[in-house]
């Protein structure tokens, strides 16, 4: 849980320091890294992250 919380805090800090970054792309990249930390294969993580969240798309 600490690693997951830390990655979210890092994303927030990154957006504050670099407001010019594409927030959607940064969040997608972060989501892919988190899935890989949770032992999802790189290919599966890359395939899942661009999908819209259920009920939102």
PDB file of N, CA, C and O in Angstrom:
ATOM      1  N   UNK A   1       0.821  -1.183   0.000  1.00  0.00           N
ATOM      2  CA  UNK A   1       0.000   0.000   0.000  1.00  0.00           C
ATOM      3  C   UNK A   1       0.870   1.254   0.000  1.00  0.00           C
ATOM      4  O   UNK A   1       0.521   2.261  -0.615  1.00  0.00           O
ATOM      5  N   UNK A   2       1.997   1.184   0.689  1.00  0.00           N
ATOM      6  CA  UNK A   2       2.891   2.346   0.718  1.00  0.00           C
ATOM      7  C   UNK A   2       3.422   2.665  -0.669  1.00  0.00           C
ATOM      8  O   UNK A   2       3.504   3.833  -1.051  1.00  0.00           O
ATOM      9  N   UNK A   3       3.783   1.634  -1.426  1.00  0.00           N
ATOM     10  CA  UNK A   3       4.306   1.855  -2.777  1.00  0.00           C
ATOM     11  C   UNK A   3       3.232   2.457  -3.674  1.00  0.00           C
ATOM     12  O   UNK A   3       3.515   3.356  -4.466  1.00  0.00           O
ATOM     13  N   UNK A   4       2.011   1.971  -3.554  1.00  0.00           N
ATOM     14  CA  UNK A   4       0.922   2.514  -4.369  1.00  0.00           C
ATOM     15  C   UNK A   4       0.614   3.955  -3.990  1.00  0.00           C
ATOM     16  O   UNK A   4       0.412   4.800  -4.862  1.00  0.00           O
ATOM     17  N   UNK A   5       0.580   4.235  -2.699  1.00  0.00           N
ATOM     18  CA  UNK A   5       0.347   5.604  -2.247  1.00  0.00           C
ATOM     19  C   UNK A   5       1.471   6.533  -2.685  1.00  0.00           C
ATOM     20  O   UNK A   5       1.232   7.678  -3.067  1.00  0.00           O
ATOM     21  N   UNK A   6       2.692   6.030  -2.625  1.00  0.00           N
ATOM     22  CA  UNK A   6       3.835   6.833  -3.044  1.00  0.00           C
ATOM     23  C   UNK A   6       3.806   7.163  -4.523  1.00  0.00           C
ATOM     24  O   UNK A   6       4.194   8.261  -4.922  1.00  0.00           O
ATOM     25  N   UNK A   7       3.350   6.227  -5.340  1.00  0.00           N
ATOM     26  CA  UNK A   7       3.285   6.506  -6.773  1.00  0.00           C
ATOM     27  C   UNK A   7       2.223   7.563  -7.068  1.00  0.00           C
ATOM     28  O   UNK A   7       2.413   8.407  -7.944  1.00  0.00           O
ATOM     29  N   UNK A   8       1.122   7.520  -6.352  1.00  0.00           N
ATOM     30  CA  UNK A   8       0.087   8.538  -6.543  1.00  0.00           C
ATOM     31  C   UNK A   8       0.592   9.910  -6.105  1.00  0.00           C
ATOM     32  O   UNK A   8       0.357  10.908  -6.786  1.00  0.00           O
ATOM     33  N   UNK A   9       1.277   9.959  -4.983  1.00  0.00           N
ATOM     34  CA  UNK A   9       1.842  11.227  -4.515  1.00  0.00           C
ATOM     35  C   UNK A   9       2.881  11.752  -5.499  1.00  0.00           C
ATOM     36  O   UNK A   9       2.986  12.961  -5.704  1.00  0.00           O
ATOM     37  N   UNK A  10       3.642  10.859  -6.105  1.00  0.00           N
ATOM     38  CA  UNK A  10       4.632  11.272  -7.105  1.00  0.00           C
ATOM     39  C   UNK A  10       3.962  11.879  -8.327  1.00  0.00           C
ATOM     40  O   UNK A  10       4.460  12.855  -8.886  1.00  0.00           O
ATOM     41  N   UNK A  11       2.851  11.318  -8.740  1.00  0.00           N
ATOM     42  CA  UNK A  11       2.120  11.864  -9.887  1.00  0.00           C
ATOM     43  C   UNK A  11       1.602  13.267  -9.571  1.00  0.00           C
ATOM     44  O   UNK A  11       1.699  14.168 -10.404  1.00  0.00           O
ATOM     45  N   UNK A  12       1.064  13.449  -8.395  1.00  0.00           N
ATOM     46  CA  UNK A  12       0.572  14.774  -7.996  1.00  0.00           C
ATOM     47  C   UNK A  12       1.730  15.770  -7.965  1.00  0.00           C
ATOM     48  O   UNK A  12       1.602  16.885  -8.469  1.00  0.00           O
ATOM     49  N   UNK A  13       2.853  15.374  -7.377  1.00  0.00           N
ATOM     50  CA  UNK A  13       4.024  16.257  -7.314  1.00  0.00           C
ATOM     51  C   UNK A  13       4.531  16.591  -8.716  1.00  0.00           C
ATOM     52  O   UNK A  13       4.890  17.736  -8.989  1.00  0.00           O
ATOM     53  N   UNK A  14       4.563  15.605  -9.596  1.00  0.00           N
ATOM     54  CA  UNK A  14       5.009  15.828 -10.964  1.00  0.00           C
ATOM     55  C   UNK A  14       4.113  16.834 -11.670  1.00  0.00           C
ATOM     56  O   UNK A  14       4.601  17.718 -12.374  1.00  0.00           O
ATOM     57  N   UNK A  15       2.811  16.702 -11.485  1.00  0.00           N
ATOM     58  CA  UNK A  15       1.868  17.633 -12.131  1.00  0.00           C
ATOM     59  C   UNK A  15       2.023  19.051 -11.586  1.00  0.00           C
ATOM     60  O   UNK A  15       1.814  20.017 -12.320  1.00  0.00           O
ATOM     61  N   UNK A  16       2.383  19.190 -10.319  1.00  0.00           N
ATOM     62  CA  UNK A  16       2.592  20.518  -9.744  1.00  0.00           C
ATOM     63  C   UNK A  16       3.870  21.165 -10.292  1.00  0.00           C
ATOM     64  O   UNK A  16       3.909  22.370 -10.543  1.00  0.00           O
ATOM     65  N   UNK A  17       4.901  20.355 -10.470  1.00  0.00           N
ATOM     66  CA  UNK A  17       6.182  20.867 -10.955  1.00  0.00           C
ATOM     67  C   UNK A  17       6.164  21.068 -12.466  1.00  0.00           C
ATOM     68  O   UNK A  17       6.776  22.003 -12.981  1.00  0.00           O
ATOM     69  N   UNK A  18       5.461  20.190 -13.172  1.00  0.00           N
ATOM     70  CA  UNK A  18       5.430  20.238 -14.637  1.00  0.00           C
ATOM     71  C   UNK A  18       3.987  20.296 -15.134  1.00  0.00           C
ATOM     72  O   UNK A  18       3.490  19.307 -15.674  1.00  0.00           O
ATOM     73  N   UNK A  19       3.303  21.431 -14.965  1.00  0.00           N
ATOM     74  CA  UNK A  19       1.899  21.521 -15.382  1.00  0.00           C
ATOM     75  C   UNK A  19       1.704  21.392 -16.894  1.00  0.00           C
ATOM     76  O   UNK A  19       0.581  21.200 -17.362  1.00  0.00           O
ATOM     77  N   UNK A  20       2.794  21.496 -17.657  1.00  0.00           N
ATOM     78  CA  UNK A  20       2.708  21.367 -19.109  1.00  0.00           C
ATOM     79  C   UNK A  20       2.578  19.915 -19.569  1.00  0.00           C
ATOM     80  O   UNK A  20       2.218  19.667 -20.720  1.00  0.00           O
ATOM     81  N   UNK A  21       2.860  18.967 -18.700  1.00  0.00           N
ATOM     82  CA  UNK A  21       2.759  17.554 -19.074  1.00  0.00           C
ATOM     83  C   UNK A  21       1.310  17.166 -19.350  1.00  0.00           C
ATOM     84  O   UNK A  21       0.380  17.715 -18.758  1.00  0.00           O
ATOM     85  N   UNK A  22       1.140  16.214 -20.254  1.00  0.00           N
ATOM     86  CA  UNK A  22      -0.183  15.666 -20.533  1.00  0.00           C
ATOM     87  C   UNK A  22      -0.587  14.791 -19.342  1.00  0.00           C
ATOM     88  O   UNK A  22      -0.013  13.723 -19.128  1.00  0.00           O
ATOM     89  N   UNK A  23      -1.564  15.245 -18.580  1.00  0.00           N
ATOM     90  CA  UNK A  23      -1.983  14.528 -17.371  1.00  0.00           C
ATOM     91  C   UNK A  23      -2.527  13.144 -17.649  1.00  0.00           C
ATOM     92  O   UNK A  23      -2.283  12.217 -16.877  1.00  0.00           O
ATOM     93  N   UNK A  24      -3.261  12.989 -18.741  1.00  0.00           N
ATOM     94  CA  UNK A  24      -3.809  11.669 -19.082  1.00  0.00           C
ATOM     95  C   UNK A  24      -2.695  10.682 -19.404  1.00  0.00           C
ATOM     96  O   UNK A  24      -2.737   9.530 -18.973  1.00  0.00           O
ATOM     97  N   UNK A  25      -1.710  11.128 -20.151  1.00  0.00           N
ATOM     98  CA  UNK A  25      -0.596  10.238 -20.508  1.00  0.00           C
ATOM     99  C   UNK A  25       0.224   9.881 -19.272  1.00  0.00           C
ATOM    100  O   UNK A  25       0.615   8.727 -19.097  1.00  0.00           O
ATOM    101  N   UNK A  26       0.485  10.862 -18.419  1.00  0.00           N
ATOM    102  CA  UNK A  26       1.244  10.597 -17.194  1.00  0.00           C
ATOM    103  C   UNK A  26       0.497   9.606 -16.303  1.00  0.00           C
ATOM    104  O   UNK A  26       1.109   8.695 -15.745  1.00  0.00           O
ATOM    105  N   UNK A  27      -0.814   9.773 -16.164  1.00  0.00           N
ATOM    106  CA  UNK A  27      -1.616   8.861 -15.349  1.00  0.00           C
ATOM    107  C   UNK A  27      -1.638   7.459 -15.950  1.00  0.00           C
ATOM    108  O   UNK A  27      -1.571   6.469 -15.220  1.00  0.00           O
ATOM    109  N   UNK A  28      -1.731   7.371 -17.268  1.00  0.00           N
ATOM    110  CA  UNK A  28      -1.722   6.070 -17.936  1.00  0.00           C
ATOM    111  C   UNK A  28      -0.375   5.368 -17.735  1.00  0.00           C
ATOM    112  O   UNK A  28      -0.327   4.168 -17.465  1.00  0.00           O
ATOM    113  N   UNK A  29       0.711   6.123 -17.869  1.00  0.00           N
ATOM    114  CA  UNK A  29       2.045   5.546 -17.644  1.00  0.00           C
ATOM    115  C   UNK A  29       2.181   5.052 -16.207  1.00  0.00           C
ATOM    116  O   UNK A  29       2.720   3.974 -15.959  1.00  0.00           O
ATOM    117  N   UNK A  30       1.687   5.851 -15.266  1.00  0.00           N
ATOM    118  CA  UNK A  30       1.748   5.464 -13.864  1.00  0.00           C
ATOM    119  C   UNK A  30       0.910   4.217 -13.608  1.00  0.00           C
ATOM    120  O   UNK A  30       1.339   3.312 -12.892  1.00  0.00           O
ATOM    121  N   UNK A  31      -0.282   4.170 -14.193  1.00  0.00           N
ATOM    122  CA  UNK A  31      -1.145   2.994 -14.014  1.00  0.00           C
ATOM    123  C   UNK A  31      -0.460   1.734 -14.543  1.00  0.00           C
ATOM    124  O   UNK A  31      -0.547   0.669 -13.931  1.00  0.00           O
ATOM    125  N   UNK A  32       0.217   1.864 -15.678  1.00  0.00           N
ATOM    126  CA  UNK A  32       0.934   0.710 -16.226  1.00  0.00           C
ATOM    127  C   UNK A  32       2.035   0.255 -15.270  1.00  0.00           C
ATOM    128  O   UNK A  32       2.213  -0.944 -15.059  1.00  0.00           O
ATOM    129  N   UNK A  33       2.769   1.196 -14.695  1.00  0.00           N
ATOM    130  CA  UNK A  33       3.829   0.836 -13.745  1.00  0.00           C
ATOM    131  C   UNK A  33       3.252   0.170 -12.494  1.00  0.00           C
ATOM    132  O   UNK A  33       3.827  -0.789 -11.979  1.00  0.00           O
ATOM    133  N   UNK A  34       2.126   0.672 -12.011  1.00  0.00           N
ATOM    134  CA  UNK A  34       1.502   0.082 -10.824  1.00  0.00           C
ATOM    135  C   UNK A  34       1.041  -1.336 -11.117  1.00  0.00           C
ATOM    136  O   UNK A  34       1.250  -2.236 -10.304  1.00  0.00           O
ATOM    137  N   UNK A  35       0.426  -1.542 -12.253  1.00  0.00           N
ATOM    138  CA  UNK A  35       0.002  -2.902 -12.617  1.00  0.00           C
ATOM    139  C   UNK A  35       1.196  -3.844 -12.692  1.00  0.00           C
ATOM    140  O   UNK A  35       1.110  -4.999 -12.274  1.00  0.00           O
ATOM    141  N   UNK A  36       2.304  -3.351 -13.223  1.00  0.00           N
ATOM    142  CA  UNK A  36       3.501  -4.193 -13.296  1.00  0.00           C
ATOM    143  C   UNK A  36       4.057  -4.492 -11.906  1.00  0.00           C
ATOM    144  O   UNK A  36       4.588  -5.577 -11.670  1.00  0.00           O
ATOM    145  N   UNK A  37       3.936  -3.523 -10.975  1.00  0.00           N
ATOM    146  CA  UNK A  37       4.350  -3.783  -9.584  1.00  0.00           C
ATOM    147  C   UNK A  37       3.482  -4.864  -8.967  1.00  0.00           C
ATOM    148  O   UNK A  37       3.930  -5.610  -8.096  1.00  0.00           O
ATOM    149  N   UNK A  38       2.229  -4.949  -9.424  1.00  0.00           N
ATOM    150  CA  UNK A  38       1.294  -5.942  -8.903  1.00  0.00           C
ATOM    151  C   UNK A  38       1.343  -7.245  -9.697  1.00  0.00           C
ATOM    152  O   UNK A  38       0.410  -8.045  -9.631  1.00  0.00           O
ATOM    153  N   UNK A  39       2.412  -7.462 -10.439  1.00  0.00           N
ATOM    154  CA  UNK A  39       2.733  -8.694 -11.156  1.00  0.00           C
ATOM    155  C   UNK A  39       1.830  -8.942 -12.360  1.00  0.00           C
ATOM    156  O   UNK A  39       1.595 -10.095 -12.720  1.00  0.00           O
ATOM    157  N   UNK A  40       1.325  -7.892 -12.984  1.00  0.00           N
ATOM    158  CA  UNK A  40       0.632  -8.023 -14.266  1.00  0.00           C
ATOM    159  C   UNK A  40       1.716  -7.985 -15.336  1.00  0.00           C
ATOM    160  O   UNK A  40       2.648  -7.186 -15.245  1.00  0.00           O
ATOM    161  N   UNK A  41       1.604  -8.833 -16.340  1.00  0.00           N
ATOM    162  CA  UNK A  41       2.637  -8.877 -17.376  1.00  0.00           C
ATOM    163  C   UNK A  41       2.726  -7.523 -18.095  1.00  0.00           C
ATOM    164  O   UNK A  41       1.721  -6.822 -18.210  1.00  0.00           O
ATOM    165  N   UNK A  42       3.910  -7.155 -18.577  1.00  0.00           N
ATOM    166  CA  UNK A  42       4.060  -5.876 -19.286  1.00  0.00           C
ATOM    167  C   UNK A  42       3.092  -5.723 -20.457  1.00  0.00           C
ATOM    168  O   UNK A  42       2.523  -4.649 -20.654  1.00  0.00           O
ATOM    169  N   UNK A  43       2.903  -6.780 -21.228  1.00  0.00           N
ATOM    170  CA  UNK A  43       1.985  -6.709 -22.368  1.00  0.00           C
ATOM    171  C   UNK A  43       0.547  -6.474 -21.919  1.00  0.00           C
ATOM    172  O   UNK A  43      -0.161  -5.655 -22.505  1.00  0.00           O
ATOM    173  N   UNK A  44       0.110  -7.191 -20.878  1.00  0.00           N
ATOM    174  CA  UNK A  44      -1.258  -7.012 -20.375  1.00  0.00           C
ATOM    175  C   UNK A  44      -1.448  -5.612 -19.780  1.00  0.00           C
ATOM    176  O   UNK A  44      -2.479  -4.977 -20.001  1.00  0.00           O
ATOM    177  N   UNK A  45      -0.464  -5.141 -19.037  1.00  0.00           N
ATOM    178  CA  UNK A  45      -0.561  -3.805 -18.436  1.00  0.00           C
ATOM    179  C   UNK A  45      -0.655  -2.737 -19.519  1.00  0.00           C
ATOM    180  O   UNK A  45      -1.445  -1.800 -19.402  1.00  0.00           O
ATOM    181  N   UNK A  46       0.143  -2.873 -20.563  1.00  0.00           N
ATOM    182  CA  UNK A  46       0.142  -1.910 -21.671  1.00  0.00           C
ATOM    183  C   UNK A  46      -1.190  -1.934 -22.419  1.00  0.00           C
ATOM    184  O   UNK A  46      -1.648  -0.905 -22.916  1.00  0.00           O
ATOM    185  N   UNK A  47      -1.807  -3.110 -22.497  1.00  0.00           N
ATOM    186  CA  UNK A  47      -3.076  -3.253 -23.221  1.00  0.00           C
ATOM    187  C   UNK A  47      -4.256  -2.714 -22.408  1.00  0.00           C
ATOM    188  O   UNK A  47      -5.218  -2.204 -22.983  1.00  0.00           O
ATOM    189  N   UNK A  48      -4.191  -2.822 -21.087  1.00  0.00           N
ATOM    190  CA  UNK A  48      -5.310  -2.446 -20.225  1.00  0.00           C
ATOM    191  C   UNK A  48      -5.359  -0.941 -19.956  1.00  0.00           C
ATOM    192  O   UNK A  48      -6.445  -0.361 -19.933  1.00  0.00           O
ATOM    193  N   UNK A  49      -4.219  -0.302 -19.754  1.00  0.00           N
ATOM    194  CA  UNK A  49      -4.220   1.078 -19.263  1.00  0.00           C
ATOM    195  C   UNK A  49      -4.898   2.105 -20.164  1.00  0.00           C
ATOM    196  O   UNK A  49      -5.457   3.062 -19.628  1.00  0.00           O
ATOM    197  N   UNK A  50      -4.892   1.983 -21.489  1.00  0.00           N
ATOM    198  CA  UNK A  50      -5.578   3.017 -22.273  1.00  0.00           C
ATOM    199  C   UNK A  50      -7.102   2.905 -22.274  1.00  0.00           C
ATOM    200  O   UNK A  50      -7.788   3.813 -22.745  1.00  0.00           O
ATOM    201  N   UNK A  51      -7.629   1.817 -21.759  1.00  0.00           N
ATOM    202  CA  UNK A  51      -9.087   1.621 -21.751  1.00  0.00           C
ATOM    203  C   UNK A  51      -9.760   2.618 -20.815  1.00  0.00           C
ATOM    204  O   UNK A  51      -9.189   3.002 -19.795  1.00  0.00           O
ATOM    205  N   UNK A  52     -10.973   3.035 -21.165  1.00  0.00           N
ATOM    206  CA  UNK A  52     -11.724   3.884 -20.230  1.00  0.00           C
ATOM    207  C   UNK A  52     -12.154   3.083 -19.009  1.00  0.00           C
ATOM    208  O   UNK A  52     -12.332   1.867 -19.091  1.00  0.00           O
ATOM    209  N   UNK A  53     -12.318   3.752 -17.895  1.00  0.00           N
ATOM    210  CA  UNK A  53     -12.792   3.078 -16.688  1.00  0.00           C
ATOM    211  C   UNK A  53     -14.228   2.637 -16.890  1.00  0.00           C
ATOM    212  O   UNK A  53     -14.995   3.333 -17.555  1.00  0.00           O
ATOM    213  N   UNK A  54     -14.612   1.492 -16.331  1.00  0.00           N
ATOM    214  CA  UNK A  54     -16.002   1.033 -16.481  1.00  0.00           C
ATOM    215  C   UNK A  54     -16.984   2.079 -15.958  1.00  0.00           C
ATOM    216  O   UNK A  54     -16.791   2.664 -14.893  1.00  0.00           O
ATOM    217  N   UNK A  55     -18.023   2.292 -16.726  1.00  0.00           N
ATOM    218  CA  UNK A  55     -19.049   3.242 -16.328  1.00  0.00           C
ATOM    219  C   UNK A  55     -18.718   4.688 -16.632  1.00  0.00           C
ATOM    220  O   UNK A  55     -19.551   5.565 -16.401  1.00  0.00           O
ATOM    221  N   UNK A  56     -17.520   4.965 -17.145  1.00  0.00           N
ATOM    222  CA  UNK A  56     -17.121   6.335 -17.435  1.00  0.00           C
ATOM    223  C   UNK A  56     -16.954   6.577 -18.935  1.00  0.00           C
ATOM    224  O   UNK A  56     -16.791   7.724 -19.351  1.00  0.00           O
ATOM    225  N   UNK A  57     -16.990   5.548 -19.740  1.00  0.00           N
ATOM    226  CA  UNK A  57     -16.721   5.731 -21.158  1.00  0.00           C
ATOM    227  C   UNK A  57     -17.736   5.163 -21.976  1.00  0.00           C
ATOM    228  O   UNK A  57     -17.653   5.236 -23.202  1.00  0.00           O
TER     229      UNK A  57
END
